[in-house]
Amino acid sequence: MFFIGDDVVVAHNAPFDLSFLLTYCQRAGLEFTNPVFCTLAASRLLCKELPSRSLANVAAHLGVGGGQWHRALGDAMATAEVFVKLWQMPLA
């Protein structure tokens, strides 16, 4: 494949991010078949008490320090930490 290999793609609101990734893969003639984990979807299941499940709100709820919101690197790092916290949560 390309730079992400066969790795799982983790994103907050994955359908939004995937729309861009899939467009560029199509333009480059690449097939995208990676598994995807959406931290927004997971937070809807695991953090039902939150009125808003924006990345900033979910991160704050889980004790993840915020970086520069709405910046690629800051959001990616926060999403990675949120993913780890959500993955470790027991299903109710």
Summary of the structure (lengths in Angstrom):
residues: 92
radius of gyration: 14.0
end to end distance: 36.9
largest distance: 42.6
contacts: 230
relative contact order: 0.16
helix: 52%
strand: 7%
